Amino acid sequence: MEDFNHTMKFDVRAEEEINEAQLVLKDVYEALKQKGYNPINQLVGYLLSGDPAYITSYNNARSTVLKLERDDLLEEMVRFYLDGKLEKEG
């Protein structure tokens, strides 16, 4: 049985990897939007399932999103969301 009394440490990426994740998300979002898809729904589908079929191949969006691990993309989204929320509260 796992011990849930300890906190695991997760090391974050270097700043250059964060910038790459931002660019990938932006490019994929735009390609999905241009093709008439709901970008949020498609990205969530991809991130939850790992199935790249959720991402259009238009403008190389599918190959672009596959350049990074899904956890890197999730990390960037969480960082972006929390940074925005904390700035508004501060």
KOLSE-821086 format. One record per atom (N, C-alpha, C): residue number from 1; residue in one letter; atom name; x, y, z. Coordinates in steps of 0.05 Angstrom, whole numbers, plus 5000, padded with zeros to 4 digits. Each point is the difference from the previous one (the first is absolute). Layout:
! residues N
+-----+-----+------+------+------+------+
:   n : res : atom :    x :    y :    z :
+-----+-----+------+------+------+------+
: NUM :   a :   CA :    X :    Y :    Z :
...
+-----+-----+------+------+------+------+
***
This chain:
! residues 90
+-----+-----+------+------+------+------+
:   n : res : atom :    x :    y :    z :
+-----+-----+------+------+------+------+
:   1 :   m :    N : 5017 : 4976 : 5000 :
:   1 :   m :   CA : 4983 : 5024 : 5000 :
:   1 :   m :    C : 5017 : 5025 : 5000 :
:   2 :   e :    N : 4992 : 5020 : 4986 :
:   2 :   e :   CA : 5016 : 5025 : 4998 :
:   2 :   e :    C : 4997 : 5017 : 5025 :
:   3 :   d :    N : 5021 : 5014 : 5006 :
:   3 :   d :   CA : 5000 : 5018 : 5023 :
:   3 :   d :    C : 4993 : 5028 : 4990 :
:   4 :   f :    N : 4976 : 5009 : 5008 :
:   4 :   f :   CA : 4990 : 5026 : 4991 :
:   4 :   f :    C : 5007 : 5023 : 5020 :
:   5 :   n :    N : 5018 : 4994 : 5018 :
:   5 :   n :   CA : 5007 : 5020 : 5020 :
:   5 :   n :    C : 5024 : 5017 : 4991 :
:   6 :   h :    N : 5012 : 4993 : 4978 :
:   6 :   h :   CA : 5023 : 5014 : 4990 :
:   6 :   h :    C : 4994 : 5014 : 4974 :
:   7 :   t :    N : 5012 : 5023 : 4996 :
:   7 :   t :   CA : 4996 : 5016 : 4976 :
:   7 :   t :    C : 5023 : 4993 : 4981 :
:   8 :   m :    N : 4992 : 4993 : 4975 :
:   8 :   m :   CA : 5021 : 4995 : 4980 :
:   8 :   m :    C : 5008 : 5027 : 4988 :
:   9 :   k :    N : 5025 : 5002 : 4992 :
:   9 :   k :   CA : 5010 : 5024 : 4987 :
:   9 :   k :    C : 5000 : 4996 : 4970 :
:  10 :   f :    N : 4991 : 5020 : 4986 :
:  10 :   f :   CA : 5000 : 5000 : 4971 :
:  10 :   f :    C : 5017 : 5023 : 4991 :
:  11 :   d :    N : 5021 : 4994 : 4985 :
:  11 :   d :   CA : 5018 : 5021 : 4990 :
:  11 :   d :    C : 4989 : 5012 : 4975 :
:  12 :   v :    N : 5000 : 5027 : 4999 :
:  12 :   v :   CA : 4990 : 5014 : 4976 :
:  12 :   v :    C : 5022 : 5003 : 4979 :
:  13 :   r :    N : 4991 : 5006 : 4976 :
:  13 :   r :   CA : 5018 : 5002 : 4977 :
:  13 :   r :    C : 5015 : 5027 : 5000 :
:  14 :   a :    N : 5019 : 5001 : 4982 :
:  14 :   a :   CA : 5014 : 5025 : 4995 :
:  14 :   a :    C : 4983 : 5020 : 4986 :
:  15 :   e :    N : 5006 : 5025 : 5001 :
:  15 :   e :   CA : 4984 : 5021 : 4988 :
:  15 :   e :    C : 4997 : 4997 : 4970 :
:  16 :   e :    N : 5021 : 4990 : 4986 :
:  16 :   e :   CA : 4998 : 4996 : 4971 :
:  16 :   e :    C : 4979 : 4979 : 4993 :
:  17 :   e :    N : 4997 : 4980 : 5017 :
:  17 :   e :   CA : 4980 : 4980 : 4995 :
:  17 :   e :    C : 4972 : 5011 : 5004 :
:  18 :   i :    N : 4997 : 5018 : 5019 :
:  18 :   i :   CA : 4974 : 5013 : 5005 :
:  18 :   i :    C : 4993 : 5016 : 4976 :
:  19 :   n :    N : 5018 : 5015 : 4989 :
:  19 :   n :   CA : 4994 : 5016 : 4976 :
:  19 :   n :    C : 4993 : 4982 : 4977 :
:  20 :   e :    N : 5012 : 4977 : 4997 :
:  20 :   e :   CA : 4993 : 4982 : 4978 :
:  20 :   e :    C : 4972 : 4989 : 5004 :
:  21 :   a :    N : 4993 : 4994 : 5024 :
:  21 :   a :   CA : 4973 : 4990 : 5006 :
:  21 :   a :    C : 4979 : 5022 : 4993 :
:  22 :   q :    N : 5006 : 5025 : 5007 :
:  22 :   q :   CA : 4982 : 5022 : 4993 :
:  22 :   q :    C : 4996 : 5002 : 4970 :
:  23 :   l :    N : 5022 : 4998 : 4985 :
:  23 :   l :   CA : 4998 : 5002 : 4971 :
:  23 :   l :    C : 4984 : 4977 : 4988 :
:  24 :   v :    N : 5005 : 4976 : 5010 :
:  24 :   v :   CA : 4986 : 4976 : 4990 :
:  24 :   v :    C : 4970 : 5003 : 5005 :
:  25 :   l :    N : 4993 : 5008 : 5025 :
:  25 :   l :   CA : 4971 : 5003 : 5006 :
:  25 :   l :    C : 4987 : 5021 : 4983 :
:  26 :   k :    N : 5014 : 5022 : 4996 :
:  26 :   k :   CA : 4989 : 5022 : 4984 :
:  26 :   k :    C : 4996 : 4991 : 4971 :
:  27 :   d :    N : 5020 : 4987 : 4989 :
:  27 :   d :   CA : 4998 : 4991 : 4972 :
:  27 :   d :    C : 4978 : 4979 : 4996 :
:  28 :   v :    N : 4999 : 4982 : 5018 :
:  28 :   v :   CA : 4979 : 4979 : 4998 :
:  28 :   v :    C : 4972 : 5011 : 5004 :
:  29 :   y :    N : 4998 : 5018 : 5019 :
:  29 :   y :   CA : 4974 : 5014 : 5005 :
:  29 :   y :    C : 4991 : 5014 : 4975 :
:  30 :   e :    N : 5017 : 5015 : 4988 :
:  30 :   e :   CA : 4993 : 5015 : 4975 :
:  30 :   e :    C : 4992 : 4982 : 4977 :
:  31 :   a :    N : 5015 : 4978 : 4997 :
:  31 :   a :   CA : 4994 : 4981 : 4978 :
:  31 :   a :    C : 4972 : 4988 : 5005 :
:  32 :   l :    N : 4995 : 4992 : 5024 :
:  32 :   l :   CA : 4974 : 4988 : 5006 :
:  32 :   l :    C : 4977 : 5020 : 4996 :
:  33 :   k :    N : 5005 : 5024 : 5008 :
:  33 :   k :   CA : 4980 : 5021 : 4997 :
:  33 :   k :    C : 4995 : 5006 : 4970 :
:  34 :   q :    N : 5021 : 5002 : 4985 :
:  34 :   q :   CA : 4997 : 5005 : 4971 :
:  34 :   q :    C : 4985 : 4978 : 4985 :
:  35 :   k :    N : 5003 : 4976 : 5010 :
:  35 :   k :   CA : 4985 : 4977 : 4987 :
:  35 :   k :    C : 4972 : 4997 : 5011 :
:  36 :   g :    N : 4992 : 5017 : 5018 :
:  36 :   g :   CA : 4972 : 5000 : 5010 :
:  36 :   g :    C : 4995 : 4982 : 5024 :
:  37 :   y :    N : 5021 : 4990 : 5012 :
:  37 :   y :   CA : 4997 : 4984 : 5024 :
:  37 :   y :    C : 4999 : 5017 : 5025 :
:  38 :   n :    N : 4990 : 4989 : 5022 :
:  38 :   n :   CA : 5002 : 5014 : 5026 :
:  38 :   n :    C : 5027 : 4992 : 5011 :
:  39 :   p :    N : 5019 : 5019 : 5000 :
:  39 :   p :   CA : 5028 : 4993 : 5008 :
:  39 :   p :    C : 5002 : 4990 : 5028 :
:  40 :   i :    N : 4984 : 5010 : 5018 :
:  40 :   i :   CA : 5002 : 4991 : 5028 :
:  40 :   i :    C : 4992 : 4971 : 5002 :
:  41 :   n :    N : 4977 : 4993 : 4988 :
:  41 :   n :   CA : 4990 : 4973 : 5001 :
:  41 :   n :    C : 5020 : 4980 : 4987 :
:  42 :   q :    N : 5011 : 5008 : 4978 :
:  42 :   q :   CA : 5019 : 4983 : 4985 :
:  42 :   q :    C : 5026 : 4996 : 5016 :
:  43 :   l :    N : 5010 : 5021 : 5012 :
:  43 :   l :   CA : 5024 : 4998 : 5016 :
:  43 :   l :    C : 4996 : 4983 : 5025 :
:  44 :   v :    N : 4977 : 5004 : 5013 :
:  44 :   v :   CA : 4994 : 4983 : 5023 :
:  44 :   v :    C : 4998 : 4971 : 4992 :
:  45 :   g :    N : 4987 : 4994 : 4978 :
:  45 :   g :   CA : 4998 : 4973 : 4990 :
:  45 :   g :    C : 5027 : 4988 : 4996 :
:  46 :   y :    N : 5018 : 5015 : 4988 :
:  46 :   y :   CA : 5027 : 4990 : 4995 :
:  46 :   y :    C : 5015 : 4996 : 5026 :
:  47 :   l :    N : 4999 : 5020 : 5018 :
:  47 :   l :   CA : 5015 : 4998 : 5025 :
:  47 :   l :    C : 4990 : 4977 : 5017 :
:  48 :   l :    N : 4975 : 4995 : 5001 :
:  48 :   l :   CA : 4989 : 4978 : 5016 :
:  48 :   l :    C : 5005 : 4972 : 4988 :
:  49 :   s :    N : 4998 : 4998 : 4974 :
:  49 :   s :   CA : 5002 : 4974 : 4987 :
:  49 :   s :    C : 5028 : 4994 : 4989 :
:  50 :   g :    N : 5014 : 5020 : 4992 :
:  50 :   g :   CA : 5026 : 4996 : 4986 :
:  50 :   g :    C : 4997 : 4994 : 4971 :
:  51 :   d :    N : 4975 : 5001 : 4990 :
:  51 :   d :   CA : 4994 : 4994 : 4972 :
:  51 :   d :    C : 5004 : 5024 : 4983 :
:  52 :   p :    N : 5020 : 5001 : 4983 :
:  52 :   p :   CA : 5005 : 5024 : 4983 :
:  52 :   p :    C : 4978 : 5005 : 4979 :
:  53 :   a :    N : 4982 : 4982 : 4997 :
:  53 :   a :   CA : 4978 : 5004 : 4981 :
:  53 :   a :    C : 4982 : 5023 : 5008 :
:  54 :   y :    N : 5002 : 5009 : 5025 :
:  54 :   y :   CA : 4984 : 5023 : 5009 :
:  54 :   y :    C : 5011 : 5026 : 4989 :
:  55 :   i :    N : 5025 : 4999 : 4990 :
:  55 :   i :   CA : 5013 : 5024 : 4989 :
:  55 :   i :    C : 5001 : 4998 : 4970 :
:  56 :   t :    N : 4992 : 5021 : 4987 :
:  56 :   t :   CA : 5000 : 5001 : 4971 :
:  56 :   t :    C : 5029 : 4999 : 4989 :
:  57 :   s :    N : 5003 : 4990 : 4976 :
:  57 :   s :   CA : 5026 : 5000 : 4988 :
:  57 :   s :    C : 5004 : 5027 : 4984 :
:  58 :   y :    N : 4980 : 5016 : 4999 :
:  58 :   y :   CA : 5001 : 5026 : 4986 :
:  58 :   y :    C : 5023 : 5017 : 5012 :
:  59 :   n :    N : 5016 : 5012 : 4983 :
:  59 :   n :   CA : 5023 : 5016 : 5008 :
:  59 :   n :    C : 5019 : 4985 : 5019 :
:  60 :   n :    N : 5002 : 4973 : 4996 :
:  60 :   n :   CA : 5018 : 4983 : 5015 :
:  60 :   n :    C : 4995 : 5001 : 5031 :
:  61 :   a :    N : 4975 : 5006 : 5007 :
:  61 :   a :   CA : 4993 : 5002 : 5029 :
:  61 :   a :    C : 5004 : 4973 : 5014 :
:  62 :   r :    N : 4993 : 4978 : 4987 :
:  62 :   r :   CA : 5003 : 4974 : 5013 :
:  62 :   r :    C : 5030 : 4993 : 5005 :
:  63 :   s :    N : 5016 : 5004 : 4980 :
:  63 :   s :   CA : 5029 : 4994 : 5004 :
:  63 :   s :    C : 5012 : 5020 : 5020 :
:  64 :   t :    N : 4990 : 5025 : 5001 :
:  64 :   t :   CA : 5010 : 5020 : 5019 :
:  64 :   t :    C : 4993 : 4992 : 5028 :
:  65 :   v :    N : 4976 : 4991 : 5005 :
:  65 :   v :   CA : 4992 : 4993 : 5028 :
:  65 :   v :    C : 5015 : 4975 : 5009 :
:  66 :   l :    N : 5007 : 4983 : 4982 :
:  66 :   l :   CA : 5014 : 4976 : 5008 :
:  66 :   l :    C : 5030 : 5004 : 5006 :
:  67 :   k :    N : 5010 : 5024 : 4996 :
:  67 :   k :   CA : 5028 : 5007 : 5006 :
:  67 :   k :    C : 5004 : 5001 : 5030 :
:  68 :   l :    N : 4979 : 5005 : 5015 :
:  68 :   l :   CA : 5003 : 5003 : 5029 :
:  68 :   l :    C : 4983 : 4978 : 5014 :
:  69 :   e :    N : 5009 : 4993 : 5024 :
:  69 :   e :   CA : 4984 : 4981 : 5016 :
:  69 :   e :    C : 4975 : 5014 : 5010 :
:  70 :   r :    N : 4979 : 4985 : 5003 :
:  70 :   r :   CA : 4975 : 5011 : 5010 :
:  70 :   r :    C : 5003 : 5013 : 5027 :
:  71 :   d :    N : 5017 : 4989 : 5018 :
:  71 :   d :   CA : 5003 : 5012 : 5026 :
:  71 :   d :    C : 5013 : 5028 : 4998 :
:  72 :   d :    N : 5017 : 5004 : 4980 :
:  72 :   d :   CA : 5011 : 5027 : 4996 :
:  72 :   d :    C : 4979 : 5020 : 4992 :
:  73 :   l :    N : 4982 : 4991 : 4983 :
:  73 :   l :   CA : 4978 : 5018 : 4992 :
:  73 :   l :    C : 4981 : 5006 : 5023 :
:  74 :   l :    N : 4994 : 4980 : 5016 :
:  74 :   l :   CA : 4983 : 5003 : 5023 :
:  74 :   l :    C : 5013 : 5019 : 5021 :
:  75 :   e :    N : 5026 : 4997 : 5004 :
:  75 :   e :   CA : 5014 : 5017 : 5018 :
:  75 :   e :    C : 4998 : 5029 : 4992 :
:  76 :   e :    N : 5004 : 5005 : 4974 :
:  76 :   e :   CA : 4999 : 5027 : 4990 :
:  76 :   e :    C : 4972 : 5012 : 5004 :
:  77 :   m :    N : 4979 : 4984 : 4995 :
:  77 :   m :   CA : 4973 : 5010 : 5003 :
:  77 :   m :    C : 4993 : 5006 : 5029 :
:  78 :   v :    N : 5009 : 4983 : 5019 :
:  78 :   v :   CA : 4996 : 5005 : 5028 :
:  78 :   v :    C : 5014 : 5025 : 5009 :
:  79 :   r :    N : 5025 : 5003 : 4991 :
:  79 :   r :   CA : 5016 : 5023 : 5007 :
:  79 :   r :    C : 4986 : 5026 : 4989 :
:  80 :   f :    N : 4992 : 5000 : 4976 :
:  80 :   f :   CA : 4987 : 5023 : 4988 :
:  80 :   f :    C : 4974 : 5007 : 5015 :
:  81 :   y :    N : 4984 : 4980 : 5006 :
:  81 :   y :   CA : 4975 : 5004 : 5014 :
:  81 :   y :    C : 5005 : 5012 : 5028 :
:  82 :   l :    N : 5017 : 4987 : 5015 :
:  82 :   l :   CA : 5005 : 5009 : 5028 :
:  82 :   l :    C : 5014 : 5027 : 5001 :
:  83 :   d :    N : 5019 : 5005 : 4982 :
:  83 :   d :   CA : 5013 : 5026 : 4999 :
:  83 :   d :    C : 4979 : 5022 : 4995 :
:  84 :   g :    N : 4982 : 4995 : 4982 :
:  84 :   g :   CA : 4979 : 5020 : 4995 :
:  84 :   g :    C : 4981 : 5004 : 5023 :
:  85 :   k :    N : 4993 : 4979 : 5014 :
:  85 :   k :   CA : 4982 : 5001 : 5023 :
:  85 :   k :    C : 5014 : 5014 : 5023 :
:  86 :   l :    N : 5025 : 4993 : 5005 :
:  86 :   l :   CA : 5014 : 5012 : 5023 :
:  86 :   l :    C : 5006 : 5029 : 4995 :
:  87 :   e :    N : 5005 : 5008 : 4975 :
:  87 :   e :   CA : 5005 : 5028 : 4994 :
:  87 :   e :    C : 4976 : 5017 : 5006 :
:  88 :   k :    N : 4976 : 4990 : 4993 :
:  88 :   k :   CA : 4975 : 5014 : 5004 :
:  88 :   k :    C : 4994 : 5003 : 5030 :
:  89 :   e :    N : 5007 : 4980 : 5016 :
:  89 :   e :   CA : 4994 : 5001 : 5028 :
:  89 :   e :    C : 5020 : 5017 : 5015 :
:  90 :   g :    N : 5025 : 5002 : 4989 :
:  90 :   g :   CA : 5022 : 5014 : 5014 :
:  90 :   g :    C : 4995 : 5029 : 5000 :
+-----+-----+------+------+------+------+
***
